Each structure stands twice: as C-alpha cells, then as structure tokens.
Amino acid sequence: MKELAQLQKESEKTVTDVFRESMLLAFERTGSELFDIENLITDVLQEFKGIKQDELKESLRRGSLGHYGVTYKLTIQVVCYWIISYRESKKILF
C-alpha cells in the first residue's frame, strides 16, 4: 500500500518540482552557493521545451557528479551544458 501511495505522489510532481529538487542536490554536490533558481528554471525549461523529468534529473545528477567536467561555479550555462552533454551521450535529438 505504501508503494502505491509513493508512486502516486511521485507521478504528481511536475517537471518544475523535479528540476527544483535536482538543482538543490546539484548545489550541494558542487559546493556552490545557493541562489534563487526560479529564473534559471524558467529559462532552462523554455530552452529545452518538452524535456522529460527523468532526462532532466539524470542530466543534473551526472553533471553535478562530475561526468561532464569539473564545475567551479554553478550557472545557467553549466546546467544547459549538462543537459546538452547528457542528450548527446544518449543520442537524444533536440
């Protein structure tokens, strides 16, 4: 019963919710100073229209773990680079 409730709760999350949670983890992993990410979220979702939750989450996870190089400062450009790099590695068309 708990598993069903958990699945329902996760399915109710929007791409924005998943993005926000993933960004908070990215800040922690990269040791970056936390800043207001609402504009970043809006800009990235506009740049990558139709991006799927799992694609976004995995690209931020991999990027913040260093799969695409060292991150010295977390910026919107870095986040876009992570998404582009993830898509290229999975051969996802833009």
N, CA, C and O atoms as CSV, one atom per row, in Angstrom:
chain,resi,resn,atom,element,x,y,z
A,1,MET,N,N,0.816,-1.199,0.000
A,1,MET,CA,C,0.000,0.000,0.000
A,1,MET,C,C,0.857,1.260,0.000
A,1,MET,O,O,0.531,2.234,-0.678
A,2,LYS,N,N,1.953,1.244,0.759
A,2,LYS,CA,C,2.832,2.402,0.812
A,2,LYS,C,C,3.466,2.654,-0.548
A,2,LYS,O,O,3.638,3.804,-0.954
A,3,GLU,N,N,3.812,1.582,-1.253
A,3,GLU,CA,C,4.441,1.719,-2.558
A,3,GLU,C,C,3.519,2.415,-3.547
A,3,GLU,O,O,3.973,3.248,-4.331
A,4,LEU,N,N,2.238,2.087,-3.523
A,4,LEU,CA,C,1.270,2.715,-4.407
A,4,LEU,C,C,1.139,4.196,-4.090
A,4,LEU,O,O,1.119,5.031,-4.995
A,5,ALA,N,N,1.051,4.516,-2.820
A,5,ALA,CA,C,0.949,5.915,-2.410
A,5,ALA,C,C,2.187,6.702,-2.832
A,5,ALA,O,O,2.079,7.845,-3.278
A,6,GLN,N,N,3.363,6.091,-2.691
A,6,GLN,CA,C,4.613,6.743,-3.096
A,6,GLN,C,C,4.642,6.979,-4.601
A,6,GLN,O,O,5.052,8.048,-5.055
A,7,LEU,N,N,4.209,5.989,-5.376
A,7,LEU,CA,C,4.172,6.131,-6.833
A,7,LEU,C,C,3.217,7.238,-7.260
A,7,LEU,O,O,3.519,8.008,-8.172
A,8,GLN,N,N,2.068,7.317,-6.602
A,8,GLN,CA,C,1.109,8.366,-6.924
A,8,GLN,C,C,1.681,9.736,-6.598
A,8,GLN,O,O,1.520,10.686,-7.365
A,9,LYS,N,N,2.343,9.831,-5.464
A,9,LYS,CA,C,2.939,11.103,-5.055
A,9,LYS,C,C,4.005,11.537,-6.053
A,9,LYS,O,O,4.060,12.709,-6.425
A,10,GLU,N,N,4.854,10.610,-6.491
A,10,GLU,CA,C,5.904,10.927,-7.448
A,10,GLU,C,C,5.329,11.315,-8.805
A,10,GLU,O,O,5.867,12.194,-9.478
A,11,SER,N,N,4.248,10.670,-9.210
A,11,SER,CA,C,3.665,10.979,-10.511
A,11,SER,C,C,3.004,12.352,-10.530
A,11,SER,O,O,2.792,12.923,-11.600
A,12,GLU,N,N,2.680,12.883,-9.358
A,12,GLU,CA,C,2.060,14.199,-9.273
A,12,GLU,C,C,3.081,15.329,-9.371
A,12,GLU,O,O,2.704,16.486,-9.559
A,13,LYS,N,N,4.356,15.013,-9.248
A,13,LYS,CA,C,5.391,16.030,-9.344
A,13,LYS,C,C,5.466,16.540,-10.778
A,13,LYS,O,O,5.365,15.771,-11.734
A,14,THR,N,N,5.642,17.826,-10.904
A,14,THR,CA,C,5.800,18.420,-12.225
A,14,THR,C,C,7.284,18.448,-12.590
A,14,THR,O,O,8.143,18.186,-11.749
A,15,VAL,N,N,7.570,18.762,-13.828
A,15,VAL,CA,C,8.955,18.901,-14.270
A,15,VAL,C,C,9.638,19.983,-13.432
A,15,VAL,O,O,10.807,19.848,-13.068
A,16,THR,N,N,8.917,21.037,-13.132
A,16,THR,CA,C,9.478,22.126,-12.324
A,16,THR,C,C,9.850,21.634,-10.937
A,16,THR,O,O,10.908,21.998,-10.423
A,17,ASP,N,N,9.013,20.821,-10.322
A,17,ASP,CA,C,9.311,20.270,-8.990
A,17,ASP,C,C,10.563,19.405,-9.028
A,17,ASP,O,O,11.438,19.528,-8.171
A,18,VAL,N,N,10.643,18.537,-10.019
A,18,VAL,CA,C,11.795,17.654,-10.162
A,18,VAL,C,C,13.051,18.481,-10.420
A,18,VAL,O,O,14.110,18.190,-9.864
A,19,PHE,N,N,12.939,19.500,-11.251
A,19,PHE,CA,C,14.064,20.377,-11.555
A,19,PHE,C,C,14.552,21.074,-10.283
A,19,PHE,O,O,15.751,21.104,-10.009
A,20,ARG,N,N,13.633,21.624,-9.523
A,20,ARG,CA,C,13.980,22.327,-8.277
A,20,ARG,C,C,14.720,21.385,-7.323
A,20,ARG,O,O,15.759,21.751,-6.774
A,21,GLU,N,N,14.195,20.187,-7.126
A,21,GLU,CA,C,14.834,19.214,-6.230
A,21,GLU,C,C,16.223,18.825,-6.739
A,21,GLU,O,O,17.171,18.723,-5.961
A,22,SER,N,N,16.330,18.611,-8.039
A,22,SER,CA,C,17.610,18.220,-8.631
A,22,SER,C,C,18.630,19.350,-8.523
A,22,SER,O,O,19.813,19.096,-8.293
A,23,MET,N,N,18.185,20.584,-8.685
A,23,MET,CA,C,19.090,21.729,-8.563
A,23,MET,C,C,19.605,21.864,-7.129
A,23,MET,O,O,20.777,22.181,-6.922
A,24,LEU,N,N,18.758,21.632,-6.159
A,24,LEU,CA,C,19.202,21.707,-4.766
A,24,LEU,C,C,20.283,20.664,-4.486
A,24,LEU,O,O,21.249,20.944,-3.776
A,25,LEU,N,N,20.123,19.474,-5.039
A,25,LEU,CA,C,21.163,18.452,-4.903
A,25,LEU,C,C,22.431,18.862,-5.636
A,25,LEU,O,O,23.536,18.615,-5.153
A,26,ALA,N,N,22.281,19.486,-6.797
A,26,ALA,CA,C,23.447,19.931,-7.565
A,26,ALA,C,C,24.231,20.992,-6.792
A,26,ALA,O,O,25.462,20.975,-6.794
A,27,PHE,N,N,23.537,21.903,-6.139
A,27,PHE,CA,C,24.212,22.908,-5.312
A,27,PHE,C,C,25.030,22.229,-4.221
A,27,PHE,O,O,26.180,22.588,-3.967
A,28,GLU,N,N,24.414,21.245,-3.584
A,28,GLU,CA,C,25.092,20.527,-2.505
A,28,GLU,C,C,26.305,19.761,-3.027
A,28,GLU,O,O,27.384,19.832,-2.439
A,29,ARG,N,N,26.136,19.037,-4.119
A,29,ARG,CA,C,27.226,18.218,-4.665
A,29,ARG,C,C,28.406,19.047,-5.155
A,29,ARG,O,O,29.559,18.643,-5.010
A,30,THR,N,N,28.114,20.209,-5.735
A,30,THR,CA,C,29.189,21.034,-6.289
A,30,THR,C,C,29.743,22.028,-5.276
A,30,THR,O,O,30.714,22.730,-5.561
A,31,GLY,N,N,29.134,22.091,-4.102
A,31,GLY,CA,C,29.598,23.033,-3.083
A,31,GLY,C,C,29.346,24.474,-3.481
A,31,GLY,O,O,30.044,25.380,-3.026
A,32,SER,N,N,28.353,24.688,-4.330
A,32,SER,CA,C,28.039,26.032,-4.814
A,32,SER,C,C,27.146,26.768,-3.831
A,32,SER,O,O,26.379,26.175,-3.072
A,33,GLU,N,N,27.279,28.076,-3.879
A,33,GLU,CA,C,26.441,28.915,-3.022
A,33,GLU,C,C,25.027,28.934,-3.590
A,33,GLU,O,O,24.829,29.157,-4.784
A,34,LEU,N,N,24.065,28.703,-2.738
A,34,LEU,CA,C,22.658,28.654,-3.132
A,34,LEU,C,C,22.167,30.039,-3.534
A,34,LEU,O,O,22.448,31.025,-2.852
A,35,PHE,N,N,21.435,30.110,-4.639
A,35,PHE,CA,C,20.814,31.365,-5.062
A,35,PHE,C,C,19.405,31.069,-5.543
A,35,PHE,O,O,19.030,29.909,-5.711
A,36,ASP,N,N,18.630,32.116,-5.762
A,36,ASP,CA,C,17.252,31.957,-6.220
A,36,ASP,C,C,17.270,31.348,-7.622
A,36,ASP,O,O,17.811,31.943,-8.554
A,37,ILE,N,N,16.687,30.180,-7.766
A,37,ILE,CA,C,16.783,29.443,-9.028
A,37,ILE,C,C,15.527,29.534,-9.893
A,37,ILE,O,O,15.449,28.875,-10.931
A,38,GLU,N,N,14.561,30.322,-9.493
A,38,GLU,CA,C,13.305,30.370,-10.246
A,38,GLU,C,C,13.507,30.849,-11.681
A,38,GLU,O,O,12.927,30.277,-12.604
A,39,ASN,N,N,14.312,31.882,-11.885
A,39,ASN,CA,C,14.575,32.364,-13.254
A,39,ASN,C,C,15.366,31.329,-14.044
A,39,ASN,O,O,15.120,31.140,-15.235
A,40,LEU,N,N,16.303,30.665,-13.401
A,40,LEU,CA,C,17.078,29.621,-14.046
A,40,LEU,C,C,16.150,28.512,-14.527
A,40,LEU,O,O,16.261,28.058,-15.665
A,41,ILE,N,N,15.246,28.081,-13.671
A,41,ILE,CA,C,14.297,27.024,-14.021
A,41,ILE,C,C,13.455,27.446,-15.216
A,41,ILE,O,O,13.291,26.678,-16.164
A,42,THR,N,N,12.923,28.653,-15.176
A,42,THR,CA,C,12.091,29.160,-16.273
A,42,THR,C,C,12.866,29.190,-17.582
A,42,THR,O,O,12.368,28.739,-18.613
A,43,ASP,N,N,14.091,29.724,-17.541
A,43,ASP,CA,C,14.900,29.840,-18.758
A,43,ASP,C,C,15.263,28.472,-19.334
A,43,ASP,O,O,15.168,28.263,-20.544
A,44,VAL,N,N,15.674,27.547,-18.481
A,44,VAL,CA,C,16.075,26.223,-18.959
A,44,VAL,C,C,14.873,25.472,-19.535
A,44,VAL,O,O,14.993,24.837,-20.583
A,45,LEU,N,N,13.732,25.533,-18.876
A,45,LEU,CA,C,12.551,24.836,-19.394
A,45,LEU,C,C,12.072,25.455,-20.699
A,45,LEU,O,O,11.502,24.762,-21.542
A,46,GLN,N,N,12.298,26.746,-20.871
A,46,GLN,CA,C,11.951,27.387,-22.137
A,46,GLN,C,C,12.940,26.967,-23.231
A,46,GLN,O,O,12.550,26.766,-24.381
A,47,GLU,N,N,14.206,26.837,-22.870
A,47,GLU,CA,C,15.239,26.437,-23.825
A,47,GLU,C,C,15.072,24.982,-24.270
A,47,GLU,O,O,15.315,24.651,-25.430
A,48,PHE,N,N,14.658,24.121,-23.343
A,48,PHE,CA,C,14.514,22.691,-23.620
A,48,PHE,C,C,13.044,22.286,-23.468
A,48,PHE,O,O,12.687,21.498,-22.593
A,49,LYS,N,N,12.219,22.835,-24.325
A,49,LYS,CA,C,10.775,22.555,-24.265
A,49,LYS,C,C,10.530,21.053,-24.411
A,49,LYS,O,O,11.132,20.390,-25.255
A,50,GLY,N,N,9.652,20.545,-23.589
A,50,GLY,CA,C,9.282,19.139,-23.672
A,50,GLY,C,C,10.262,18.180,-23.009
A,50,GLY,O,O,10.140,16.966,-23.171
A,51,ILE,N,N,11.230,18.703,-22.265
A,51,ILE,CA,C,12.187,17.832,-21.595
A,51,ILE,C,C,11.456,16.960,-20.576
A,51,ILE,O,O,10.562,17.429,-19.872
A,52,LYS,N,N,11.835,15.718,-20.508
A,52,LYS,CA,C,11.194,14.767,-19.595
A,52,LYS,C,C,11.839,14.845,-18.218
A,52,LYS,O,O,13.015,15.183,-18.086
A,53,GLN,N,N,11.050,14.526,-17.198
A,53,GLN,CA,C,11.535,14.585,-15.816
A,53,GLN,C,C,12.779,13.738,-15.599
A,53,GLN,O,O,13.751,14.196,-14.998
A,54,ASP,N,N,12.750,12.506,-16.087
A,54,ASP,CA,C,13.888,11.615,-15.852
A,54,ASP,C,C,15.137,12.086,-16.597
A,54,ASP,O,O,16.254,11.917,-16.109
A,55,GLU,N,N,14.948,12.666,-17.757
A,55,GLU,CA,C,16.067,13.203,-18.531
A,55,GLU,C,C,16.710,14.382,-17.794
A,55,GLU,O,O,17.934,14.475,-17.697
A,56,LEU,N,N,15.884,15.261,-17.288
A,56,LEU,CA,C,16.364,16.423,-16.545
A,56,LEU,C,C,17.074,16.003,-15.264
A,56,LEU,O,O,18.168,16.478,-14.957
A,57,LYS,N,N,16.444,15.118,-14.538
A,57,LYS,CA,C,17.002,14.654,-13.265
A,57,LYS,C,C,18.350,13.959,-13.473
A,57,LYS,O,O,19.300,14.211,-12.731
A,58,GLU,N,N,18.431,13.101,-14.466
A,58,GLU,CA,C,19.660,12.354,-14.712
A,58,GLU,C,C,20.778,13.256,-15.243
A,58,GLU,O,O,21.939,13.071,-14.879
A,59,SER,N,N,20.448,14.217,-16.088
A,59,SER,CA,C,21.482,15.112,-16.598
A,59,SER,C,C,22.057,15.971,-15.473
A,59,SER,O,O,23.262,16.221,-15.449
A,60,LEU,N,N,21.227,16.423,-14.549
A,60,LEU,CA,C,21.715,17.207,-13.410
A,60,LEU,C,C,22.495,16.335,-12.432
A,60,LEU,O,O,23.482,16.783,-11.849
A,61,ARG,N,N,22.056,15.100,-12.251
A,61,ARG,CA,C,22.778,14.184,-11.366
A,61,ARG,C,C,24.177,13.921,-11.915
A,61,ARG,O,O,25.172,14.047,-11.202
A,62,ARG,N,N,24.235,13.554,-13.190
A,62,ARG,CA,C,25.532,13.244,-13.797
A,62,ARG,C,C,26.448,14.467,-13.829
A,62,ARG,O,O,27.639,14.375,-13.529
A,63,GLY,N,N,25.880,15.602,-14.194
A,63,GLY,CA,C,26.687,16.822,-14.243
A,63,GLY,C,C,27.237,17.204,-12.884
A,63,GLY,O,O,28.406,17.571,-12.764
A,64,SER,N,N,26.403,17.122,-11.862
A,64,SER,CA,C,26.852,17.516,-10.522
A,64,SER,C,C,27.816,16.505,-9.912
A,64,SER,O,O,28.516,16.818,-8.950
A,65,LEU,N,N,27.855,15.296,-10.465
A,65,LEU,CA,C,28.818,14.298,-10.006
A,65,LEU,C,C,30.118,14.336,-10.803
A,65,LEU,O,O,31.027,13.547,-10.546
A,66,GLY,N,N,30.210,15.255,-11.774
A,66,GLY,CA,C,31.447,15.456,-12.499
A,66,GLY,C,C,31.590,14.695,-13.798
A,66,GLY,O,O,32.686,14.654,-14.358
A,67,HIS,N,N,30.536,14.095,-14.293
A,67,HIS,CA,C,30.618,13.336,-15.545
A,67,HIS,C,C,30.986,14.207,-16.743
A,67,HIS,O,O,31.537,13.709,-17.725
A,68,TYR,N,N,30.686,15.497,-16.667
A,68,TYR,CA,C,30.930,16.392,-17.800
A,68,TYR,C,C,32.002,17.422,-17.474
A,68,TYR,O,O,32.027,18.501,-18.065
A,69,GLY,N,N,32.875,17.100,-16.550
A,69,GLY,CA,C,33.961,18.001,-16.171
A,69,GLY,C,C,33.724,18.620,-14.805
A,69,GLY,O,O,32.673,18.445,-14.189
A,70,VAL,N,N,34.716,19.337,-14.363
A,70,VAL,CA,C,34.659,19.979,-13.047
A,70,VAL,C,C,33.835,21.254,-13.142
A,70,VAL,O,O,33.963,22.007,-14.107
A,71,THR,N,N,33.000,21.497,-12.158
A,71,THR,CA,C,32.195,22.706,-12.097
A,71,THR,C,C,32.743,23.613,-11.007
A,71,THR,O,O,32.785,23.235,-9.836
A,72,TYR,N,N,33.159,24.804,-11.394
A,72,TYR,CA,C,33.704,25.752,-10.426
A,72,TYR,C,C,32.642,26.710,-9.915
A,72,TYR,O,O,32.735,27.213,-8.795
A,73,LYS,N,N,31.644,26.955,-10.732
A,73,LYS,CA,C,30.532,27.817,-10.328
A,73,LYS,C,C,29.286,27.343,-11.057
A,73,LYS,O,O,29.284,27.224,-12.282
A,74,LEU,N,N,28.245,27.076,-10.318
A,74,LEU,CA,C,27.002,26.582,-10.906
A,74,LEU,C,C,26.223,27.754,-11.490
A,74,LEU,O,O,25.791,28.652,-10.767
A,75,THR,N,N,26.052,27.732,-12.806
A,75,THR,CA,C,25.339,28.793,-13.517
A,75,THR,C,C,24.345,28.171,-14.486
A,75,THR,O,O,24.314,26.954,-14.667
A,76,ILE,N,N,23.543,29.010,-15.099
A,76,ILE,CA,C,22.595,28.515,-16.097
A,76,ILE,C,C,23.343,27.904,-17.285
A,76,ILE,O,O,22.877,26.925,-17.868
A,77,GLN,N,N,24.489,28.468,-17.647
A,77,GLN,CA,C,25.268,27.915,-18.748
A,77,GLN,C,C,25.746,26.506,-18.425
A,77,GLN,O,O,25.736,25.631,-19.290
A,78,VAL,N,N,26.159,26.286,-17.195
A,78,VAL,CA,C,26.611,24.961,-16.768
A,78,VAL,C,C,25.455,23.970,-16.834
A,78,VAL,O,O,25.622,22.856,-17.330
A,79,VAL,N,N,24.299,24.360,-16.344
A,79,VAL,CA,C,23.127,23.478,-16.360
A,79,VAL,C,C,22.753,23.127,-17.800
A,79,VAL,O,O,22.463,21.966,-18.091
A,80,CYS,N,N,22.754,24.106,-18.699
A,80,CYS,CA,C,22.453,23.829,-20.109
A,80,CYS,C,C,23.498,22.897,-20.710
A,80,CYS,O,O,23.156,22.000,-21.480
A,81,TYR,N,N,24.755,23.099,-20.370
A,81,TYR,CA,C,25.824,22.228,-20.867
A,81,TYR,C,C,25.606,20.791,-20.395
A,81,TYR,O,O,25.788,19.851,-21.169
A,82,TRP,N,N,25.218,20.617,-19.134
A,82,TRP,CA,C,24.952,19.276,-18.609
A,82,TRP,C,C,23.829,18.599,-19.386
A,82,TRP,O,O,23.934,17.424,-19.738
A,83,ILE,N,N,22.759,19.336,-19.653
A,83,ILE,CA,C,21.615,18.768,-20.370
A,83,ILE,C,C,22.029,18.398,-21.797
A,83,ILE,O,O,21.704,17.314,-22.280
A,84,ILE,N,N,22.746,19.302,-22.466
A,84,ILE,CA,C,23.209,19.032,-23.828
A,84,ILE,C,C,24.139,17.822,-23.842
A,84,ILE,O,O,24.016,16.952,-24.704
A,85,SER,N,N,25.060,17.765,-22.898
A,85,SER,CA,C,26.001,16.644,-22.830
A,85,SER,C,C,25.279,15.325,-22.579
A,85,SER,O,O,25.611,14.304,-23.180
A,86,TYR,N,N,24.291,15.353,-21.689
A,86,TYR,CA,C,23.519,14.142,-21.410
A,86,TYR,C,C,22.783,13.685,-22.668
A,86,TYR,O,O,22.800,12.503,-23.014
A,87,ARG,N,N,22.142,14.628,-23.344
A,87,ARG,CA,C,21.392,14.288,-24.553
A,87,ARG,C,C,22.319,13.719,-25.629
A,87,ARG,O,O,21.970,12.758,-26.315
A,88,GLU,N,N,23.485,14.314,-25.768
A,88,GLU,CA,C,24.447,13.802,-26.755
A,88,GLU,C,C,24.891,12.381,-26.393
A,88,GLU,O,O,25.036,11.537,-27.277
A,89,SER,N,N,25.104,12.115,-25.113
A,89,SER,CA,C,25.550,10.792,-24.703
A,89,SER,C,C,24.470,9.729,-24.916
A,89,SER,O,O,24.777,8.555,-25.124
A,90,LYS,N,N,23.229,10.143,-24.864
A,90,LYS,CA,C,22.105,9.217,-25.067
A,90,LYS,C,C,21.536,9.299,-26.480
A,90,LYS,O,O,20.561,8.625,-26.811
A,91,LYS,N,N,22.160,10.137,-27.304
A,91,LYS,CA,C,21.722,10.338,-28.682
A,91,LYS,C,C,20.257,10.778,-28.768
A,91,LYS,O,O,19.492,10.309,-29.610
A,92,ILE,N,N,19.898,11.694,-27.866
A,92,ILE,CA,C,18.552,12.274,-27.855
A,92,ILE,C,C,18.560,13.495,-28.759
A,92,ILE,O,O,19.381,14.395,-28.581
A,93,LEU,N,N,17.661,13.533,-29.722
A,93,LEU,CA,C,17.588,14.654,-30.653
A,93,LEU,C,C,16.971,15.870,-29.975
A,93,LEU,O,O,16.102,15.752,-29.112
A,94,PHE,N,N,17.437,17.022,-30.383
A,94,PHE,CA,C,16.923,18.280,-29.818
A,94,PHE,C,C,15.689,18.714,-30.535
A,94,PHE,O,O,15.113,19.749,-30.202
